[in-house]
Amino acid sequence: MTMTAPFNEQSFKQILSWAASGENKHPLAIRYPRGKFTLDLEMDALKLDFKPYKAQFLAKNESKRVFIGYGNALGTAWQTAKILAQNSKNSVLNLSETFEQNLDANIVNLGFIKPLDKEFLLSLARDFKTWYIFSPSAKKGGVGEILS
């Protein structure tokens, strides 16, 4: 079983295109929100390469904190990181740096919930002390429980 969740309209189109290509040889479930994607407006400029079965950073910086999400919950992670950046004691943003470098958290898109990208997650465990999981699913049996 393959399960994925797009985080914006662009990623939804990429997933549908991949699904139609026949590359995936397993049953496929796509979790998408009923309403709008949280990140549609903010992430339109971000052009991520779609990598089947792979997690990837949306924002990577020097922080030792990582926000991990998928689907629409990734929008919540992004908005939380923005609020933390704006409310931090060092709230003066360095305009010579990218927005991602000003954040006080790294942001990871799991992309695929099943199968999880174990290699990527093991590298996160080596590099980051504190993980925050943003998930729209239940506490029991959800991604948060699997990753804990």
SEVO-911333 format. One record per residue (C-alpha): x, y, z; chain; residue in three letters. Coordinates in steps of 0.25 Angstrom, whole numbers, plus 2048, in hexadecimal, padded with zeros to 3 digits. Layout:
// SEVO-911333
+-----+-----+-----+------+------+
|   x |   y |   z | unit | code |
+-----+-----+-----+------+------+
|   X |   Y |   Z |    A |  ALA |
...
+-----+-----+-----+------+------+
***
This chain:
// SEVO-911333
+-----+-----+-----+------+------+
|   x |   y |   z | unit | code |
+-----+-----+-----+------+------+
| 800 | 800 | 800 |    A |  MET |
| 805 | 80E | 7FC |    A |  THR |
| 7FF | 81A | 804 |    A |  MET |
| 803 | 828 | 800 |    A |  THR |
| 7FD | 836 | 804 |    A |  ALA |
| 7FF | 843 | 7FB |    A |  PRO |
| 802 | 850 | 802 |    A |  PHE |
| 7FE | 859 | 7F7 |    A |  ASN |
| 7F7 | 859 | 7EA |    A |  GLU |
| 804 | 858 | 7E3 |    A |  GLN |
| 808 | 84B | 7EB |    A |  SER |
| 7FA | 846 | 7E8 |    A |  PHE |
| 7FC | 847 | 7D9 |    A |  LYS |
| 80A | 840 | 7DA |    A |  GLN |
| 805 | 835 | 7E2 |    A |  ILE |
| 7F9 | 833 | 7D8 |    A |  LEU |
| 803 | 833 | 7CD |    A |  SER |
| 80C | 829 | 7D3 |    A |  TRP |
| 800 | 820 | 7D7 |    A |  ALA |
| 7FB | 820 | 7C8 |    A |  ALA |
| 809 | 81D | 7C3 |    A |  SER |
| 808 | 80F | 7C9 |    A |  GLY |
| 815 | 80F | 7D0 |    A |  GLU |
| 80F | 80B | 7DD |    A |  ASN |
| 80B | 7FD | 7DD |    A |  LYS |
| 804 | 7FD | 7EA |    A |  HIS |
| 7F6 | 801 | 7EE |    A |  PRO |
| 7F6 | 810 | 7F0 |    A |  LEU |
| 7EF | 819 | 7FA |    A |  ALA |
| 7F0 | 828 | 7F9 |    A |  ILE |
| 7EB | 830 | 805 |    A |  ARG |
| 7E7 | 83E | 802 |    A |  TYR |
| 7DF | 849 | 809 |    A |  PRO |
| 7D0 | 84C | 807 |    A |  ARG |
| 7D3 | 85B | 806 |    A |  GLY |
| 7DF | 863 | 801 |    A |  LYS |
| 7ED | 85F | 803 |    A |  PHE |
| 7F3 | 867 | 80E |    A |  THR |
| 800 | 86A | 806 |    A |  LEU |
| 7FA | 86D | 7F9 |    A |  ASP |
| 7FD | 87C | 7F9 |    A |  LEU |
| 80A | 87C | 801 |    A |  GLU |
| 811 | 870 | 7FA |    A |  MET |
| 80D | 873 | 7EB |    A |  ASP |
| 81B | 879 | 7E9 |    A |  ALA |
| 822 | 86D | 7EF |    A |  LEU |
| 824 | 863 | 7E4 |    A |  LYS |
| 828 | 855 | 7EA |    A |  LEU |
| 82C | 849 | 7E2 |    A |  ASP |
| 822 | 83E | 7E4 |    A |  PHE |
| 82A | 832 | 7EA |    A |  LYS |
| 821 | 826 | 7EB |    A |  PRO |
| 823 | 81F | 7F9 |    A |  TYR |
| 82C | 82A | 7FE |    A |  LYS |
| 82B | 834 | 809 |    A |  ALA |
| 832 | 842 | 807 |    A |  GLN |
| 835 | 84F | 80D |    A |  PHE |
| 82C | 85B | 80A |    A |  LEU |
| 835 | 863 | 813 |    A |  ALA |
| 843 | 860 | 818 |    A |  LYS |
| 84B | 868 | 821 |    A |  ASN |
| 854 | 868 | 82D |    A |  GLU |
| 849 | 865 | 837 |    A |  SER |
| 849 | 858 | 83F |    A |  LYS |
| 83A | 858 | 83F |    A |  ARG |
| 833 | 851 | 834 |    A |  VAL |
| 824 | 852 | 830 |    A |  PHE |
| 81F | 845 | 829 |    A |  ILE |
| 812 | 845 | 822 |    A |  GLY |
| 80A | 840 | 816 |    A |  TYR |
| 7FE | 844 | 80E |    A |  GLY |
| 7F7 | 850 | 813 |    A |  ASN |
| 7FD | 84F | 821 |    A |  ALA |
| 80A | 854 | 81A |    A |  LEU |
| 804 | 861 | 819 |    A |  GLY |
| 802 | 862 | 828 |    A |  THR |
| 810 | 85E | 82A |    A |  ALA |
| 814 | 86A | 820 |    A |  TRP |
| 80B | 874 | 827 |    A |  GLN |
| 810 | 870 | 834 |    A |  THR |
| 81F | 872 | 830 |    A |  ALA |
| 81B | 87F | 82A |    A |  LYS |
| 814 | 884 | 837 |    A |  ILE |
| 820 | 87F | 83F |    A |  LEU |
| 82A | 887 | 836 |    A |  ALA |
| 821 | 893 | 838 |    A |  GLN |
| 820 | 892 | 847 |    A |  ASN |
| 82E | 88E | 84A |    A |  SER |
| 837 | 897 | 853 |    A |  LYS |
| 840 | 899 | 847 |    A |  ASN |
| 834 | 89D | 83E |    A |  SER |
| 83B | 8A6 | 835 |    A |  VAL |
| 83C | 89E | 828 |    A |  LEU |
| 849 | 89E | 820 |    A |  ASN |
| 844 | 8A2 | 813 |    A |  LEU |
| 851 | 89D | 80C |    A |  SER |
| 84D | 88F | 810 |    A |  GLU |
| 842 | 887 | 80A |    A |  THR |
| 835 | 885 | 812 |    A |  PHE |
| 839 | 877 | 815 |    A |  GLU |
| 846 | 87B | 81C |    A |  GLN |
| 83E | 885 | 825 |    A |  ASN |
| 835 | 87A | 82A |    A |  LEU |
| 838 | 874 | 838 |    A |  ASP |
| 834 | 866 | 833 |    A |  ALA |
| 837 | 85D | 827 |    A |  ASN |
| 82A | 858 | 820 |    A |  ILE |
| 829 | 84A | 81A |    A |  VAL |
| 81F | 845 | 810 |    A |  ASN |
| 81D | 836 | 812 |    A |  LEU |
| 816 | 835 | 805 |    A |  GLY |
| 813 | 827 | 806 |    A |  PHE |
| 80C | 821 | 813 |    A |  ILE |
| 80E | 813 | 80E |    A |  LYS |
| 818 | 80F | 80C |    A |  PRO |
| 820 | 819 | 815 |    A |  LEU |
| 82E | 81D | 810 |    A |  ASP |
| 836 | 816 | 81A |    A |  LYS |
| 843 | 81A | 815 |    A |  GLU |
| 83F | 829 | 816 |    A |  PHE |
| 839 | 827 | 824 |    A |  LEU |
| 846 | 820 | 829 |    A |  LEU |
| 84E | 82C | 824 |    A |  SER |
| 844 | 835 | 82B |    A |  LEU |
| 846 | 82D | 838 |    A |  ALA |
| 855 | 82F | 837 |    A |  ARG |
| 854 | 83E | 834 |    A |  ASP |
| 849 | 844 | 83C |    A |  PHE |
| 846 | 843 | 84B |    A |  LYS |
| 838 | 848 | 84B |    A |  THR |
| 82D | 843 | 842 |    A |  TRP |
| 81F | 849 | 841 |    A |  TYR |
| 815 | 841 | 839 |    A |  ILE |
| 809 | 848 | 832 |    A |  PHE |
| 7FF | 83E | 82E |    A |  SER |
| 7F0 | 83E | 82B |    A |  PRO |
| 7EE | 830 | 82F |    A |  SER |
| 7EB | 829 | 83C |    A |  ALA |
| 7F5 | 828 | 848 |    A |  LYS |
| 7F3 | 819 | 848 |    A |  LYS |
| 7F8 | 812 | 83B |    A |  GLY |
| 7FC | 820 | 835 |    A |  GLY |
| 809 | 825 | 830 |    A |  VAL |
| 80D | 82B | 83D |    A |  GLY |
| 80B | 81D | 844 |    A |  GLU |
| 814 | 816 | 839 |    A |  ILE |
| 81F | 821 | 83A |    A |  LEU |
| 81F | 821 | 849 |    A |  SER |
+-----+-----+-----+------+------+
***
